[in-house]
Amino acid sequence: MPKIVDHEQYRKELLMKCFDLFAQKGYAAITMREIAQGLSVSTGTLYHYFPSKEALFFQLIEELTQQDILNFLAGARDAKALPERIEALMNFATKNEDYFFKQTLLMFDFYQQQERTEILKNPSIKKASKDTKQALTEYLEIEDKALVNFVYCFLNGLISARMFEGDAISYREQSELLAKMLTAYLNTQAQAGSENGKNK
């Protein structure tokens, strides 16, 4: 009896194994032949699932984003207060720091090979960003888009800073500061809304 292959599951398995290969050599240096060798599949099999290195990379971005969100939510405790939810985010970053370093460096390498206008309009990159911000919105229970963008930029900046400064920048300290800043900002916004309501 012929073996039944779940092609979608197999495609995802290939994608997740590709990350380390890309991270080791960089987007620009690695070839589809080298990726196939690293995955122990034929180049024909690889091209069957991914028509080009670029297509493979874009699918990888989307898959990594979904897996990161699922992994975070699976490990995050059911925190009620905002400081606890921020602490959970920081704990996830701490636990997976090396992975996020690789991810950041890989994206920088990819960026160098592209026109910025192409990156800005790329649907896979847009989707990854949108999905991450939506997950932050829901987990932190913050509807203010500008504030969610701030947290998104803060986390990316923190990862980049830790790459170069290491433990000189503390996740715990940054977590506490971010929690205080957001709490104070949200309280101010709530007070302003309440006063505006009274003045009507």
C-alpha positions as CSV (number, residue, x, y, z in Angstrom):
1,M,0.0,0.0,0.0
2,P,1.5,3.4,-1.0
3,K,2.5,5.7,1.9
4,I,0.1,8.6,2.4
5,V,1.9,11.9,2.7
6,D,0.4,14.9,4.3
7,H,1.9,17.5,1.9
8,E,1.0,20.5,4.0
9,Q,2.5,19.0,7.1
10,Y,5.6,18.0,5.2
11,R,6.0,21.5,3.7
12,K,5.9,22.9,7.3
13,E,8.4,20.4,8.5
14,L,10.8,21.4,5.7
15,L,10.3,25.1,6.5
16,M,11.1,24.8,10.1
17,K,14.2,22.8,9.4
18,C,15.3,25.5,7.0
19,F,15.7,28.2,9.6
20,D,18.9,26.9,11.1
21,L,20.4,26.5,7.5
22,F,19.5,30.1,6.7
23,A,20.8,31.3,10.1
24,Q,24.2,29.5,9.6
25,K,25.0,30.8,6.2
26,G,22.8,33.8,5.7
27,Y,20.1,34.4,3.1
28,A,22.5,35.7,0.5
29,A,25.1,32.9,0.7
30,I,23.0,29.8,0.8
31,T,21.7,28.1,-2.4
32,M,18.7,25.9,-2.9
33,R,21.1,23.0,-3.6
34,E,22.7,23.6,-0.2
35,I,19.3,23.8,1.5
36,A,18.3,20.5,-0.2
37,Q,21.5,18.9,1.0
38,G,21.0,20.2,4.5
39,L,17.4,18.8,4.6
40,S,18.5,15.5,3.0
41,V,16.0,15.9,0.1
42,S,16.5,16.2,-3.6
43,T,16.6,19.6,-5.2
44,G,13.5,18.4,-7.2
45,T,11.6,17.8,-4.0
46,L,12.6,21.2,-2.6
47,Y,11.5,23.0,-5.8
48,H,8.2,21.0,-5.8
49,Y,7.3,22.7,-2.5
50,F,9.1,26.0,-3.0
51,P,9.6,27.5,-6.5
52,S,12.5,29.7,-5.4
53,K,14.7,30.5,-2.5
54,E,12.8,33.8,-2.1
55,A,9.5,32.0,-2.0
56,L,10.8,29.6,0.6
57,F,12.1,32.4,2.7
58,F,8.8,34.3,2.6
59,Q,6.9,31.2,3.6
60,L,9.5,30.6,6.4
61,I,8.8,34.2,7.8
62,E,5.1,33.5,8.0
63,E,5.5,30.0,9.5
64,L,8.0,31.2,12.1
65,T,5.7,34.1,13.1
66,Q,2.8,31.7,13.6
67,Q,5.0,29.2,15.6
68,D,6.4,32.0,17.8
69,I,2.9,33.2,18.6
70,L,1.6,29.7,19.4
71,N,4.7,28.9,21.5
72,F,4.4,32.1,23.5
73,L,0.7,31.6,24.2
74,A,1.2,28.0,25.1
75,G,3.8,28.9,27.7
76,A,2.3,32.2,29.0
77,R,0.4,31.9,32.2
78,D,-3.1,33.4,32.5
79,A,-1.9,36.8,33.9
80,K,-4.5,39.4,34.8
81,A,-2.5,42.5,35.4
82,L,-0.6,44.3,32.7
83,P,2.8,44.1,34.5
84,E,2.5,40.3,34.7
85,R,1.6,40.0,31.0
86,I,4.7,42.1,30.1
87,E,6.8,40.0,32.4
88,A,5.6,36.9,30.5
89,L,6.7,38.5,27.2
90,M,10.1,39.2,28.6
91,N,10.4,35.7,30.0
92,F,9.7,34.4,26.5
93,A,12.3,36.7,25.0
94,T,14.9,35.6,27.7
95,K,14.2,31.9,27.2
96,N,14.5,32.2,23.4
97,E,17.1,34.9,23.1
98,D,19.6,33.0,20.9
99,Y,16.8,32.1,18.5
100,F,15.7,35.7,18.3
101,F,19.3,36.9,17.7
102,K,19.5,34.5,14.7
103,Q,16.1,35.6,13.4
104,T,17.1,39.3,13.7
105,L,20.5,38.8,11.9
106,L,18.8,36.7,9.2
107,M,16.3,39.5,8.5
108,F,19.1,42.1,8.4
109,D,20.9,39.9,5.9
110,F,17.8,39.5,3.8
111,Y,17.2,43.3,4.0
112,Q,20.6,44.0,2.5
113,Q,19.8,42.0,-0.6
114,Q,16.5,43.8,-1.4
115,E,15.2,47.1,-2.4
116,R,13.6,48.8,0.5
117,T,10.5,49.6,-1.6
118,E,10.1,45.9,-2.3
119,I,10.4,45.0,1.4
120,L,7.8,47.6,2.4
121,K,5.2,46.2,0.1
122,N,6.0,42.5,0.5
123,P,2.8,40.6,1.6
124,S,4.6,38.0,3.7
125,I,6.5,40.6,5.8
126,K,3.4,42.7,6.2
127,K,1.4,39.6,7.3
128,A,4.1,38.6,9.9
129,S,4.1,42.1,11.3
130,K,0.3,42.4,11.3
131,D,-0.1,38.9,13.0
132,T,2.5,39.7,15.7
133,K,0.9,43.1,16.5
134,Q,-2.6,41.5,16.6
135,A,-1.3,38.9,19.1
136,L,0.2,41.7,21.2
137,T,-3.1,43.6,21.1
138,E,-5.0,40.6,22.3
139,Y,-2.6,39.4,24.9
140,L,-1.8,42.7,26.4
141,E,-5.5,43.8,26.0
142,I,-4.4,47.1,24.5
143,E,-6.5,48.6,21.7
144,D,-4.4,51.7,21.1
145,K,-2.5,50.9,17.8
146,A,0.2,53.5,18.5
147,L,0.8,51.9,21.9
148,V,1.0,48.4,20.4
149,N,3.5,49.7,17.8
150,F,5.5,51.1,20.6
151,V,5.7,47.7,22.4
152,Y,6.5,46.0,19.1
153,C,9.4,48.4,18.4
154,F,10.5,48.2,22.1
155,L,10.8,44.4,22.0
156,N,12.7,44.4,18.6
157,G,15.0,47.2,19.9
158,L,15.6,45.3,23.1
159,I,16.7,42.2,21.3
160,S,19.0,44.2,19.1
161,A,20.5,46.0,22.0
162,R,21.1,42.7,23.9
163,M,23.0,41.4,20.9
164,F,25.6,44.1,21.3
165,E,25.5,44.8,25.1
166,G,24.5,41.5,26.6
167,D,23.7,41.5,30.3
168,A,24.5,45.3,30.6
169,I,20.8,45.6,29.6
170,S,18.5,43.6,31.9
171,Y,15.3,42.1,30.7
172,R,13.9,42.3,34.2
173,E,14.7,46.0,34.5
174,Q,13.4,46.8,31.1
175,S,10.2,44.8,31.8
176,E,9.6,46.8,35.0
177,L,10.2,50.1,33.3
178,L,7.9,49.2,30.4
179,A,5.1,48.1,32.7
180,K,5.3,51.3,34.7
181,M,5.4,53.5,31.5
182,L,2.4,51.7,29.9
183,T,0.4,51.6,33.2
184,A,1.0,55.4,33.7
185,Y,0.1,56.2,30.1
186,L,-3.1,54.1,30.1
187,N,-4.2,55.6,33.5
188,T,-3.6,59.1,32.0
189,Q,-5.6,58.2,28.9
190,A,-8.4,56.8,31.1
191,Q,-8.5,60.0,33.2
192,A,-8.6,62.2,30.2
193,G,-11.4,60.1,28.7
194,S,-13.3,60.3,32.0
195,E,-12.9,64.1,32.2
196,N,-13.9,64.6,28.6
197,G,-17.1,62.5,29.3
198,K,-17.9,64.8,32.3
199,N,-17.5,67.9,30.2
200,K,-20.0,66.8,27.6
